[in-house]
């Protein structure tokens, strides 16, 4: 399956980034492609001014378009997802998340921020066409403590909840493989039809010339 992760954290090292990394590692064995879009690394001017023709913006949007599974990871600030994530989601077309499986991931200072997923993030994802939104995984700062030398670490309780949500994705791998095979067959058929149509046009043109002569 084709998987893309969207990271909305403004920090180089973050709890939401660690949560996304763990999710991607868990899905690595079933991924035919696995990309990460760290929004903070996209050119700020192109992002804020919606410069769709910028190569990096175009590439990021293409990766979302091609994905079957989209992991959306963000810190929660003041009961809202990050402004960086909002800026990127605003670039997606109206139905940019249609027919995709969405896994919301979020971190916040306290459990009170959990409501931001239901009242802020999910409505935006739905507005972009997402209908298959899996159970979100939210972790508080104490549940992803910072280690002196190893960066952030997920406590077992977070790993367990993350594993349960991702198991739904893993269980759908066969279905996604069938979709990819069907897409390749359609592309091959269209290619053959285009070649056939071109050949027929050429033959008819030649026939017309001989007939008129």
Residue, then its C-alpha position, 0 to 999 in steps of 0.5 A: x500500500x502507498x502511505x504518506x505521513x504529514x507532519x505538522x510540527x514546527x520543531x525539528x525534534x518533537x513528540x508528534x514527529x516521534x509518534x508519526x515515526x513509530x507509526x511509519x515503522x509499524x507499517x513499513x512491512x506492508x508499504x509499497x511506498x512510504x513518504x514523509x511530508x514535514x511541512x516545516x521543511x517546505x518553502x515558507x513563501x511558497x506554502x503561505x502564498x499557495x504557489x502550486x507551481x513550486x516543485x516541492x509543493x507540487x511534489x508534496x501534493x502529488x504524494x498525497x494524491x497517490x497515497x492510499x493511507x495518510x497519517x496526519x500528525x500534529x501537536x495541539x496548541x490552544x485546542x487547535x491543530x498546528x498552523x503549519x498543518x492548516x497551511x498545508x491542508x489548505x493547499x489540497x483540493x476540495x476532495x483531496x482526501x477522498x477514498x483514502x484511509x486517514x490516521x489522525x495522530x496528535x500530542x498535547x500538554x494534557x488530555x483536555x486537548x483531545x477534544x481538538x481532534x473531534x472539534x477541529x481536525x476531523x471536520x477539516x479532514x471530512x471537508x477534504x473528502x475523507x470518509x474513512x477516518x480511523x480512531x485517532x491516537x492522542x498522547x500527552x506530553x508525559x506519555x512521550x517523555x524525553x530521554x537524555x540521549x535517545x530523544x522522545x520515547x513512547x510509553x507502552x500504553x501509547x504504543x498499545x493504542x497506536x498498534x490497535x489503530x494501525x492493525x486496522x490498516x495492516x489488515x486491509x493490505x490485501x485490499x489495497x494490493x488488489x486496488x493497486x493491481x486493478x489500477x495497473x491493469x486499467x493503465x495498461x488497458x488505456x495504453x493499449x487502447x490509445x495505441x490501437x486508436x492511433x493505429x486505426x486512425x492511421x489505417x483509415x487515413x491511408x485508406x481514404x487516400x488510396x480511395x480518393x486517388 
